[in-house]
Amino acid sequence: MLSNRKAAKSAFELFCTPLRRSKRKTPAIFEKSEQLQFMFEGYTIRGHRWKAADSKKILIVHGFESCCNNFDTYVSSLINKEYEVVIFDAPAHGRSTGKKISLPVYLKTLIRVNDLYGPFDGFIAHSFGGLAVAHLLETLPHNDSIHAVFIAPATETVTTIDSFFKFLHLSLAVRKEFDQLIFELSGFHPEHFSVRRAMHNIKAKVLWFHDEKDELTPVEDALIVRNDNHPNVIFRISRGLGHRRIYRDTAIIKEIINFM
């Protein structure tokens, strides 16, 4: 049992550790931004803001092993519509400090961003960022005037853990200890960290994109949410764009900007 506990702790450390950081050159649009920075639970969180007077505020939230630099097209398009745009590198990502991240840490970071630079009228979130924004919206008083875009969100944390354990060939005994560790650290079982569960508490208008060939966040989880028939959610299911090309697709970007 002690061995299983140690293995679960090691697995959890790996699960929360981004193994790479984006090395993409900083796009020129970021050099025109207001540089933002704040301290949070030992992290230095860095980001950007493009201010516009009396306009909607949009927060862009990236996914695991991604960063601000990957969303320059969204920034440019939103600025052209005279929106105020805010984007941050998550803990352990981009120019922010740290080596590990978990959903509770990302959520607390977004709550702090909202306190400092919000409230926001809209959110654009990819992958892990979609999971985090879904949980953020649960904590915020809001109505259907808020617009949120989920692009290939990590819909079910349990699915992500299942894939992680399958890849590492870890035993069910270790999985039991892993799930218990999550409960001890967060106060919730892994099933709680679910976009599907959170959607029952979200009043915002949601535009949800997912691809049939998504290799990281299975479309099957998204289709279950679609079958829940939330009146405030519009689904767009693509084919052949995968997990990352989907948020870079020109037609999808155009639809997102129009939706905001």
C-alpha positions, -999 to +999 in steps of 0.1 A: +000+000+000+029+024+008+044+016-026+011+024-043+008+057-024+044+067-034+037+058-070+004+079-069+023+109-056+050+106-083+023+101-109+004+132-097+036+153-098+041+142-134+004+148-142+007+184-131+041+192-148+042+207-183+070+190-200+076+217-226+071+255-229+062+271-262+093+286-279+073+306-305+087+340-311+067+368-295+044+382-321+047+420-328+012+427-315+024+418-280+050+446-281+022+471-284+004+458-252+004+470-217+026+446-198+009+431-168+023+412-138+012+402-103+023+378-076+000+349-067+008+321-042+045+322-050+041+325-088+049+356-109+020+357-134+027+377-165+003+389-192-008+416-216-037+440-220-048+461-249-072+488-235-101+503-253-124+529-239-160+519-231-158+485-248-163+449-240-135+431-221-124+398-234-102+373-215-083+347-235-073+315-217-048+291-231-044+254-226-018+230-211+017+235-225+005+265-245+009+303-239-002+338-248+019+339-280-003+313-297-033+336-297-021+367-316-046+363-344-075+365-318-059+395-302-055+413-335-091+405-346-106+416-312-086+448-312-099+456-347-134+454-332-123+478-305-126+453-276-104+454-246-083+422-246-065+406-216-044+374-218-021+358-193+004+329-192-008+304-167+015+293-138+043+271-152+036+284-187+051+310-210+067+339-192+050+331-159+070+313-132+065+279-117+070+242-126+035+227-119-001+235-125-034+219-115-070+229-122-075+245-087-043+266-092-054+277-126-089+285-113-075+306-084-053+324-109-083+333-131-103+344-101-074+368-093-072+380-129-109+387-128-106+406-095-077+427-109-087+433-145-123+423-149-152+418-148-151+403-183-179+403-209-165+374-228-140+345-226-122+325-253-106+293-239-088+263-254-084+228-240-074+229-203-083+266-204-119+257-213-121+234-182-108+263-161-131+289-175-161+266-170-153+264-133-146+301-132-180+309-145-195+288-117-179+311-092-190+344-108-225+360-107-234+362-144-262+360-169-266+353-206-250+387-215-217+369-210-203+351-240-179+322-236-161+302-263-149+267-255-124+253-281-117+216-276-122+219-239-108+192-216-144+182-209-138+154-183-108+153-160-116+116-154-110+109-191-077+128-190-066+107-160-077+075-177-055+083-207-026+093-185-028+060-166-032+039-197-001+056-213+020+049-182+006+014-176-002+021-140-023-002-119-058+002-105-043+002-070-022+032-079-053+049-095-072+045-063-045+063-043-042+089-071-079+098-069-077+099-031-047+123-033-068+146-055-096+145-029-072+153-001-056+182-019-087+198-033-117+185-013-133+171-044-132+138-062-119+138-099-155+136-112-161+171-098-137+186-123-160+183-153-172+208-179-204+187-182-211+191-144-202+228-145-225+235-175-256+230-153-245+261-134-235+283-163-259+309-177-235+324-202-241+320-239-215+293-250-201+285-284-184+251-283-160+238-310-148+202-310-132+180-337-142+144-344-105+136-346-093+153-314-065+131-301-064+147-266-099+157-256-122+131-270-153+143-289-174+116-272-173+136-240-184+167-258-213+149-275-226+138-241-228+175-231-245+183-264-271+156-257-279+174-224-295+200-247-285+232-228-305+260-245-275+284-240-249+263-258-242+261-296-220+232-308-198+231-338-183+197-346-155+198-372-136+169-389-099+167-394-087+197-374-076+178-344-069+194-310-046+223-320-054+231-356-090+238-346-082+270-327-060+282-356-086+276-383-094+308-401-132+301-405-135+292-368-116+323-357-139+344-378-170+328-363-156+332-328-149+369-332-184+375-346-199+356-317-181+378-292 
